Amino acid sequence: MAAGQFYAVSWFAQQAAEKALKALYLERNGHLPPRTHDLRFLGAELQVSSAQASDLTILYPTFRAARYPDDSGSAPVDAIREPDATQHLGAARRTLEWIGTEL
């Protein structure tokens, strides 16, 4: 955040949440999770609470937004602003804190 690389903050926040959800899935189910970046789907599979589902919905579009240019051709480095990154980071932190209590 301090370096102003907001797209990177959002990308890493999404990735941390995704990997943590997949770890919890593996722990609970005893097999690898489906190959997906859809945090909402993973949350549904894990039967998360509505508060956790809300955080996953916030993070869901981040994978695509931080990795690929948008329809106007705007690069992720230009498309993701500080308020977005702050929101994504908060959602990821809450997700990781919850998963930490489950593992």
C-alpha positions as CSV (number, residue, x, y, z in Angstrom):
1,M,0.0,0.0,0.0
2,A,2.7,2.4,1.0
3,A,4.4,2.0,-2.4
4,G,1.1,2.8,-4.2
5,Q,0.9,-0.5,-6.0
6,F,-2.8,-0.9,-5.3
7,Y,-3.4,-3.5,-8.0
8,A,-0.7,-5.7,-6.4
9,V,-2.4,-5.3,-3.0
10,S,-5.7,-6.4,-4.4
11,W,-4.1,-9.3,-6.3
12,F,-2.3,-10.6,-3.3
13,A,-5.4,-10.2,-1.1
14,Q,-7.5,-12.2,-3.4
15,Q,-4.8,-14.9,-3.8
16,A,-4.3,-15.2,0.0
17,A,-8.1,-15.6,0.5
18,E,-8.3,-18.2,-2.4
19,K,-5.4,-20.3,-1.1
20,A,-6.7,-20.2,2.5
21,L,-10.2,-21.3,1.3
22,K,-8.7,-24.1,-0.6
23,A,-6.7,-25.2,2.4
24,L,-9.9,-25.2,4.5
25,Y,-11.7,-27.2,1.8
26,L,-8.9,-29.8,1.8
27,E,-8.9,-30.0,5.6
28,R,-12.7,-30.4,5.8
29,N,-13.2,-32.7,2.8
30,G,-10.0,-34.7,2.6
31,H,-9.5,-34.1,-1.1
32,L,-8.4,-31.2,-3.4
33,P,-10.8,-28.4,-4.0
34,P,-12.2,-27.8,-7.5
35,R,-9.9,-25.8,-9.8
36,T,-11.5,-22.4,-9.7
37,H,-10.7,-18.8,-8.8
38,D,-14.4,-18.2,-7.9
39,L,-14.3,-17.3,-4.2
40,R,-18.1,-17.2,-4.0
41,F,-18.3,-20.8,-5.2
42,L,-15.6,-22.0,-2.7
43,G,-17.5,-20.1,0.0
44,A,-20.8,-21.9,-0.9
45,E,-19.0,-25.2,-0.9
46,L,-17.7,-24.5,2.6
47,Q,-21.1,-23.1,3.7
48,V,-19.7,-19.8,5.0
49,S,-21.8,-17.3,6.9
50,S,-23.4,-14.4,5.2
51,A,-20.8,-12.0,6.5
52,Q,-18.0,-14.2,5.1
53,A,-19.9,-14.5,1.8
54,S,-20.1,-10.8,1.6
55,D,-16.3,-10.5,1.9
56,L,-15.8,-13.2,-0.7
57,T,-18.2,-11.2,-3.0
58,I,-16.0,-8.1,-2.5
59,L,-12.9,-10.1,-3.4
60,Y,-14.5,-12.1,-6.3
61,P,-13.9,-9.7,-9.2
62,T,-10.3,-8.9,-8.0
63,F,-8.7,-11.9,-9.7
64,R,-9.7,-10.6,-13.2
65,A,-9.4,-6.9,-12.4
66,A,-5.8,-7.2,-11.0
67,R,-4.6,-9.5,-13.8
68,Y,-6.2,-8.4,-17.0
69,P,-7.0,-5.1,-18.7
70,D,-10.6,-4.0,-18.5
71,D,-12.9,-3.7,-21.6
72,S,-11.6,-0.1,-22.2
73,G,-8.0,-1.4,-22.3
74,S,-7.1,0.2,-19.0
75,A,-4.3,-1.7,-17.3
76,P,-4.8,-3.1,-13.8
77,V,-2.1,-0.8,-12.5
78,D,-4.4,2.1,-13.5
79,A,-7.8,0.6,-12.8
80,I,-7.4,-0.3,-9.1
81,R,-7.3,2.6,-6.8
82,E,-6.4,2.9,-3.1
83,P,-10.0,2.7,-1.8
84,D,-10.5,-0.5,-3.8
85,A,-7.2,-2.0,-2.5
86,T,-8.1,-1.0,1.1
87,Q,-11.5,-2.7,0.8
88,H,-9.9,-5.9,-0.7
89,L,-7.3,-6.0,1.9
90,G,-9.9,-5.7,4.7
91,A,-12.0,-8.5,3.2
92,A,-9.0,-10.8,2.8
93,R,-7.9,-10.1,6.4
94,R,-11.3,-11.0,7.8
95,T,-11.4,-14.1,5.6
96,L,-8.0,-15.3,6.8
97,E,-8.8,-14.5,10.5
98,W,-12.0,-16.6,10.2
99,I,-10.2,-19.5,8.4
100,G,-7.5,-19.4,11.1
101,T,-10.2,-20.2,13.6
102,E,-11.4,-23.1,11.5
103,L,-8.1,-24.8,10.8
